[in-house]
């Protein structure tokens, strides 16, 4: 009985880890982050940031491709090895695929979305236009909102998700936090407070 439970948990954790590889590892290479200030400092809103949001979105969707790995091992395990191990892998992979599909339909669920990139671009455009908040706008994305550091105006209340920078809270703690939150911001939107 305990064997079955531990095999199931092992399979589930394996599948969870594999499917999070893209967004936890790929963007965190040093050369990928030279244009950004270190985590968790605010990030200046420019083309680099918008591109990073789109990259994070791509890694988020890449998880579906990575889900094929535990689906395959799960199938092999169900067929030739431990059924509970295979079932654990299948349960998590199928859950992930379902989760991404609902995110695709509602587009509200994803930590990074095209809508988010468009909103950042609109803030950028407004800062470059005559309707800017002040004469020298300097928009940065802080933890809960995009603000201008020159005049202090709140340009958009939008909690900042993980942006793929190496985490300041340490490799292991940062890793665990990302595994648990899937990159979503932990703070609530300021408007809701
Ligand atoms: Zn301003």
py3Dmol code that shows the C-alpha trace and the ligand (Angstrom):
import py3Dmol

protein = """\
ATOM      1  CA  UNK A   1       0.000   0.000   0.000  1.00  0.00           C
ATOM      2  CA  UNK A   2       2.741   2.484   1.032  1.00  0.00           C
ATOM      3  CA  UNK A   3       4.671   1.337  -2.006  1.00  0.00           C
ATOM      4  CA  UNK A   4       1.829   2.327  -4.259  1.00  0.00           C
ATOM      5  CA  UNK A   5       1.414   5.737  -2.630  1.00  0.00           C
ATOM      6  CA  UNK A   6       5.115   6.550  -2.731  1.00  0.00           C
ATOM      7  CA  UNK A   7       5.330   5.421  -6.369  1.00  0.00           C
ATOM      8  CA  UNK A   8       2.366   7.593  -7.246  1.00  0.00           C
ATOM      9  CA  UNK A   9       3.904  10.632  -5.519  1.00  0.00           C
ATOM     10  CA  UNK A  10       7.274   9.973  -7.148  1.00  0.00           C
ATOM     11  CA  UNK A  11       5.642   9.823 -10.591  1.00  0.00           C
ATOM     12  CA  UNK A  12       3.641  12.979  -9.935  1.00  0.00           C
ATOM     13  CA  UNK A  13       6.673  14.953  -8.721  1.00  0.00           C
ATOM     14  CA  UNK A  14       8.737  13.741 -11.693  1.00  0.00           C
ATOM     15  CA  UNK A  15       6.062  14.910 -14.153  1.00  0.00           C
ATOM     16  CA  UNK A  16       5.683  18.242 -12.347  1.00  0.00           C
ATOM     17  CA  UNK A  17       9.444  18.871 -12.501  1.00  0.00           C
ATOM     18  CA  UNK A  18       9.845  17.913 -16.165  1.00  0.00           C
ATOM     19  CA  UNK A  19       7.020  20.160 -17.322  1.00  0.00           C
ATOM     20  CA  UNK A  20       8.460  23.162 -15.410  1.00  0.00           C
ATOM     21  CA  UNK A  21      11.942  22.805 -16.905  1.00  0.00           C
ATOM     22  CA  UNK A  22      11.369  25.340 -19.728  1.00  0.00           C
ATOM     23  CA  UNK A  23      10.426  28.385 -17.653  1.00  0.00           C
ATOM     24  CA  UNK A  24      12.583  27.553 -14.633  1.00  0.00           C
ATOM     25  CA  UNK A  25      15.844  26.936 -16.488  1.00  0.00           C
ATOM     26  CA  UNK A  26      16.000  28.433 -20.000  1.00  0.00           C
ATOM     27  CA  UNK A  27      15.471  32.158 -19.278  1.00  0.00           C
ATOM     28  CA  UNK A  28      17.725  32.164 -16.214  1.00  0.00           C
ATOM     29  CA  UNK A  29      21.037  31.886 -18.081  1.00  0.00           C
ATOM     30  CA  UNK A  30      23.360  34.751 -17.234  1.00  0.00           C
ATOM     31  CA  UNK A  31      23.738  36.070 -20.782  1.00  0.00           C
ATOM     32  CA  UNK A  32      19.958  36.265 -21.083  1.00  0.00           C
ATOM     33  CA  UNK A  33      19.640  38.689 -18.200  1.00  0.00           C
ATOM     34  CA  UNK A  34      22.403  41.224 -18.692  1.00  0.00           C
ATOM     35  CA  UNK A  35      20.005  43.946 -19.840  1.00  0.00           C
ATOM     36  CA  UNK A  36      17.864  43.590 -16.698  1.00  0.00           C
ATOM     37  CA  UNK A  37      18.519  44.725 -13.125  1.00  0.00           C
ATOM     38  CA  UNK A  38      18.900  41.829 -10.665  1.00  0.00           C
ATOM     39  CA  UNK A  39      15.794  40.253  -9.111  1.00  0.00           C
ATOM     40  CA  UNK A  40      13.691  41.589  -7.352  1.00  0.00           C
ATOM     41  CA  UNK A  41      14.439  45.182  -8.450  1.00  0.00           C
ATOM     42  CA  UNK A  42      11.902  47.014 -10.661  1.00  0.00           C
ATOM     43  CA  UNK A  43      12.368  46.589 -14.409  1.00  0.00           C
ATOM     44  CA  UNK A  44      12.309  49.506 -16.832  1.00  0.00           C
ATOM     45  CA  UNK A  45       9.452  49.195 -19.328  1.00  0.00           C
ATOM     46  CA  UNK A  46      10.982  48.948 -22.799  1.00  0.00           C
ATOM     47  CA  UNK A  47      11.231  46.591 -25.746  1.00  0.00           C
ATOM     48  CA  UNK A  48      13.475  44.174 -23.812  1.00  0.00           C
ATOM     49  CA  UNK A  49      10.880  43.733 -21.087  1.00  0.00           C
ATOM     50  CA  UNK A  50       8.035  43.238 -23.566  1.00  0.00           C
ATOM     51  CA  UNK A  51      10.084  40.654 -25.409  1.00  0.00           C
ATOM     52  CA  UNK A  52      10.839  38.903 -22.110  1.00  0.00           C
ATOM     53  CA  UNK A  53       7.133  38.666 -21.295  1.00  0.00           C
ATOM     54  CA  UNK A  54       6.552  37.079 -24.702  1.00  0.00           C
ATOM     55  CA  UNK A  55       9.448  34.656 -24.145  1.00  0.00           C
ATOM     56  CA  UNK A  56       8.083  33.650 -20.730  1.00  0.00           C
ATOM     57  CA  UNK A  57       4.735  33.069 -22.403  1.00  0.00           C
ATOM     58  CA  UNK A  58       6.420  30.804 -24.956  1.00  0.00           C
ATOM     59  CA  UNK A  59       8.159  28.781 -22.203  1.00  0.00           C
ATOM     60  CA  UNK A  60       4.815  28.508 -20.420  1.00  0.00           C
ATOM     61  CA  UNK A  61       3.274  26.906 -23.505  1.00  0.00           C
ATOM     62  CA  UNK A  62       6.344  24.785 -24.166  1.00  0.00           C
ATOM     63  CA  UNK A  63       5.338  22.849 -21.035  1.00  0.00           C
ATOM     64  CA  UNK A  64       2.748  21.049 -23.167  1.00  0.00           C
ATOM     65  CA  UNK A  65       5.516  19.626 -25.371  1.00  0.00           C
ATOM     66  CA  UNK A  66       7.515  18.663 -22.271  1.00  0.00           C
ATOM     67  CA  UNK A  67       4.432  16.879 -20.912  1.00  0.00           C
ATOM     68  CA  UNK A  68       4.970  14.279 -23.649  1.00  0.00           C
ATOM     69  CA  UNK A  69       8.018  12.975 -21.724  1.00  0.00           C
ATOM     70  CA  UNK A  70       6.157  11.930 -18.525  1.00  0.00           C
ATOM     71  CA  UNK A  71       3.223  10.771 -20.673  1.00  0.00           C
ATOM     72  CA  UNK A  72       5.574   8.417 -22.494  1.00  0.00           C
ATOM     73  CA  UNK A  73       7.342   7.170 -19.342  1.00  0.00           C
ATOM     74  CA  UNK A  74       3.967   6.917 -17.639  1.00  0.00           C
ATOM     75  CA  UNK A  75       2.645   4.777 -20.457  1.00  0.00           C
ATOM     76  CA  UNK A  76       5.748   2.537 -20.339  1.00  0.00           C
ATOM     77  CA  UNK A  77       5.390   2.227 -16.576  1.00  0.00           C
ATOM     78  CA  UNK A  78       1.687   1.387 -16.774  1.00  0.00           C
ATOM     79  CA  UNK A  79       2.405  -1.251 -19.385  1.00  0.00           C
ATOM     80  CA  UNK A  80       5.606  -2.848 -18.122  1.00  0.00           C
ATOM     81  CA  UNK A  81       6.318  -1.608 -14.617  1.00  0.00           C
ATOM     82  CA  UNK A  82       4.555  -0.005 -11.695  1.00  0.00           C
ATOM     83  CA  UNK A  83       0.992   1.066 -12.442  1.00  0.00           C
ATOM     84  CA  UNK A  84       0.877   3.627  -9.612  1.00  0.00           C
ATOM     85  CA  UNK A  85       4.104   5.272 -10.817  1.00  0.00           C
ATOM     86  CA  UNK A  86       2.700   5.551 -14.330  1.00  0.00           C
ATOM     87  CA  UNK A  87      -0.614   6.778 -13.028  1.00  0.00           C
ATOM     88  CA  UNK A  88       1.133   9.536 -11.040  1.00  0.00           C
ATOM     89  CA  UNK A  89       2.902  10.750 -14.171  1.00  0.00           C
ATOM     90  CA  UNK A  90      -0.282  10.623 -16.222  1.00  0.00           C
ATOM     91  CA  UNK A  91      -2.372  12.429 -13.622  1.00  0.00           C
ATOM     92  CA  UNK A  92       0.022  15.398 -13.442  1.00  0.00           C
ATOM     93  CA  UNK A  93       0.690  15.610 -17.199  1.00  0.00           C
ATOM     94  CA  UNK A  94      -3.004  15.458 -18.081  1.00  0.00           C
ATOM     95  CA  UNK A  95      -3.775  18.029 -15.399  1.00  0.00           C
ATOM     96  CA  UNK A  96      -1.129  20.345 -16.879  1.00  0.00           C
ATOM     97  CA  UNK A  97      -2.519  19.962 -20.399  1.00  0.00           C
ATOM     98  CA  UNK A  98      -6.064  20.664 -19.138  1.00  0.00           C
ATOM     99  CA  UNK A  99      -4.778  23.659 -17.211  1.00  0.00           C
ATOM    100  CA  UNK A 100      -3.070  25.110 -20.309  1.00  0.00           C
ATOM    101  CA  UNK A 101      -6.178  24.521 -22.392  1.00  0.00           C
ATOM    102  CA  UNK A 102      -8.348  26.467 -19.935  1.00  0.00           C
ATOM    103  CA  UNK A 103      -5.703  29.208 -19.898  1.00  0.00           C
ATOM    104  CA  UNK A 104      -5.916  29.259 -23.682  1.00  0.00           C
ATOM    105  CA  UNK A 105      -9.705  29.623 -23.603  1.00  0.00           C
ATOM    106  CA  UNK A 106      -9.967  32.210 -20.829  1.00  0.00           C
ATOM    107  CA  UNK A 107      -6.505  33.840 -21.273  1.00  0.00           C
ATOM    108  CA  UNK A 108      -6.934  35.115 -17.708  1.00  0.00           C
ATOM    109  CA  UNK A 109      -5.229  32.136 -16.133  1.00  0.00           C
ATOM    110  CA  UNK A 110      -1.751  32.394 -17.625  1.00  0.00           C
ATOM    111  CA  UNK A 111       0.940  34.215 -15.617  1.00  0.00           C
ATOM    112  CA  UNK A 112       2.257  35.702 -18.893  1.00  0.00           C
ATOM    113  CA  UNK A 113      -0.022  36.636 -21.750  1.00  0.00           C
ATOM    114  CA  UNK A 114      -0.094  38.541 -24.989  1.00  0.00           C
ATOM    115  CA  UNK A 115      -2.524  40.942 -23.325  1.00  0.00           C
ATOM    116  CA  UNK A 116       0.112  41.719 -20.696  1.00  0.00           C
ATOM    117  CA  UNK A 117       2.697  42.469 -23.413  1.00  0.00           C
ATOM    118  CA  UNK A 118       0.213  44.727 -25.213  1.00  0.00           C
ATOM    119  CA  UNK A 119      -0.541  46.610 -22.003  1.00  0.00           C
ATOM    120  CA  UNK A 120       3.168  47.211 -21.419  1.00  0.00           C
ATOM    121  CA  UNK A 121       3.530  48.409 -25.000  1.00  0.00           C
ATOM    122  CA  UNK A 122       0.619  50.825 -24.481  1.00  0.00           C
ATOM    123  CA  UNK A 123       2.304  52.234 -21.357  1.00  0.00           C
ATOM    124  CA  UNK A 124       5.502  52.632 -23.377  1.00  0.00           C
ATOM    125  CA  UNK A 125       3.630  54.408 -26.194  1.00  0.00           C
ATOM    126  CA  UNK A 126       1.898  56.730 -23.778  1.00  0.00           C
ATOM    127  CA  UNK A 127       5.203  57.654 -22.147  1.00  0.00           C
ATOM    128  CA  UNK A 128       6.629  58.511 -25.559  1.00  0.00           C
ATOM    129  CA  UNK A 129       3.591  60.575 -26.506  1.00  0.00           C
ATOM    130  CA  UNK A 130       2.371  63.991 -25.436  1.00  0.00           C
ATOM    131  CA  UNK A 131      -0.064  62.435 -22.945  1.00  0.00           C
ATOM    132  CA  UNK A 132       2.792  61.170 -20.801  1.00  0.00           C
ATOM    133  CA  UNK A 133       2.516  61.456 -17.008  1.00  0.00           C
ATOM    134  CA  UNK A 134       5.366  63.991 -16.791  1.00  0.00           C
ATOM    135  CA  UNK A 135       8.076  65.566 -18.921  1.00  0.00           C
ATOM    136  CA  UNK A 136      10.698  62.844 -18.305  1.00  0.00           C
ATOM    137  CA  UNK A 137       8.664  59.647 -17.852  1.00  0.00           C
ATOM    138  CA  UNK A 138      10.556  56.653 -16.496  1.00  0.00           C
ATOM    139  CA  UNK A 139       8.111  53.737 -16.194  1.00  0.00           C
ATOM    140  CA  UNK A 140       9.255  50.726 -14.185  1.00  0.00           C
ATOM    141  CA  UNK A 141       7.447  47.526 -13.307  1.00  0.00           C
ATOM    142  CA  UNK A 142       7.439  47.172  -9.546  1.00  0.00           C
ATOM    143  CA  UNK A 143       6.066  44.201  -7.616  1.00  0.00           C
ATOM    144  CA  UNK A 144       2.432  45.329  -7.712  1.00  0.00           C
ATOM    145  CA  UNK A 145       2.226  47.985 -10.422  1.00  0.00           C
ATOM    146  CA  UNK A 146       3.907  49.910 -13.218  1.00  0.00           C
ATOM    147  CA  UNK A 147       4.913  53.307 -11.876  1.00  0.00           C
ATOM    148  CA  UNK A 148       6.829  56.308 -13.136  1.00  0.00           C
ATOM    149  CA  UNK A 149       9.830  56.848 -10.882  1.00  0.00           C
ATOM    150  CA  UNK A 150      10.058  60.494 -11.925  1.00  0.00           C
ATOM    151  CA  UNK A 151       6.594  61.684 -10.882  1.00  0.00           C
ATOM    152  CA  UNK A 152       5.481  58.646  -8.857  1.00  0.00           C
ATOM    153  CA  UNK A 153       2.286  58.146 -10.822  1.00  0.00           C
ATOM    154  CA  UNK A 154       0.702  54.679 -10.891  1.00  0.00           C
ATOM    155  CA  UNK A 155       0.487  53.916 -14.612  1.00  0.00           C
ATOM    156  CA  UNK A 156      -1.091  50.487 -14.249  1.00  0.00           C
ATOM    157  CA  UNK A 157      -1.901  48.232 -11.311  1.00  0.00           C
ATOM    158  CA  UNK A 158      -0.524  44.922 -12.486  1.00  0.00           C
ATOM    159  CA  UNK A 159       1.233  42.444 -10.168  1.00  0.00           C
ATOM    160  CA  UNK A 160       4.552  41.391 -11.659  1.00  0.00           C
ATOM    161  CA  UNK A 161       4.964  37.677 -12.394  1.00  0.00           C
ATOM    162  CA  UNK A 162       8.335  35.977 -12.376  1.00  0.00           C
ATOM    163  CA  UNK A 163      10.319  37.299 -15.331  1.00  0.00           C
ATOM    164  CA  UNK A 164      12.977  34.625 -15.595  1.00  0.00           C
ATOM    165  CA  UNK A 165      15.738  36.515 -13.804  1.00  0.00           C
ATOM    166  CA  UNK A 166      17.973  34.494 -11.476  1.00  0.00           C
ATOM    167  CA  UNK A 167      16.151  34.672  -8.133  1.00  0.00           C
ATOM    168  CA  UNK A 168      17.546  36.581  -5.217  1.00  0.00           C
ATOM    169  CA  UNK A 169      15.937  34.217  -2.704  1.00  0.00           C
ATOM    170  CA  UNK A 170      18.582  31.600  -3.502  1.00  0.00           C
ATOM    171  CA  UNK A 171      18.739  28.740  -5.961  1.00  0.00           C
ATOM    172  CA  UNK A 172      16.830  26.229  -3.842  1.00  0.00           C
ATOM    173  CA  UNK A 173      14.227  28.495  -2.253  1.00  0.00           C
ATOM    174  CA  UNK A 174      13.675  30.312  -5.524  1.00  0.00           C
ATOM    175  CA  UNK A 175      13.346  26.982  -7.306  1.00  0.00           C
ATOM    176  CA  UNK A 176      10.781  25.676  -4.808  1.00  0.00           C
ATOM    177  CA  UNK A 177       8.834  28.928  -4.936  1.00  0.00           C
ATOM    178  CA  UNK A 178       8.680  28.774  -8.725  1.00  0.00           C
ATOM    179  CA  UNK A 179       7.576  25.146  -8.604  1.00  0.00           C
ATOM    180  CA  UNK A 180       4.735  26.053  -6.246  1.00  0.00           C
ATOM    181  CA  UNK A 181       3.585  29.313  -7.846  1.00  0.00           C
ATOM    182  CA  UNK A 182       4.269  28.472 -11.501  1.00  0.00           C
ATOM    183  CA  UNK A 183       5.687  31.995 -11.831  1.00  0.00           C
ATOM    184  CA  UNK A 184       2.511  33.772 -10.768  1.00  0.00           C
ATOM    185  CA  UNK A 185       2.823  36.893  -8.638  1.00  0.00           C
ATOM    186  CA  UNK A 186       2.228  36.144  -4.953  1.00  0.00           C
ATOM    187  CA  UNK A 187       0.919  39.611  -4.109  1.00  0.00           C
ATOM    188  CA  UNK A 188      -2.653  40.646  -4.831  1.00  0.00           C
ATOM    189  CA  UNK A 189      -3.558  43.427  -7.205  1.00  0.00           C
ATOM    190  CA  UNK A 190      -3.406  46.802  -5.413  1.00  0.00           C
ATOM    191  CA  UNK A 191      -6.949  47.676  -6.465  1.00  0.00           C
ATOM    192  CA  UNK A 192      -8.257  44.688  -4.567  1.00  0.00           C
ATOM    193  CA  UNK A 193      -6.516  45.618  -1.326  1.00  0.00           C
TER     194      UNK A 193
END
"""
ligand_1 = """\
1
ZN
Zn 5.996 60.531 -14.773
"""
view = py3Dmol.view(width=600, height=400)
view.addModel(protein, "pdb")
view.setStyle({"model": 0}, {"cartoon": {"style": "trace"}})
view.addModel(ligand_1, "xyz")
view.setStyle({"model": 1}, {"stick": {}})
view.zoomTo()
view.show()
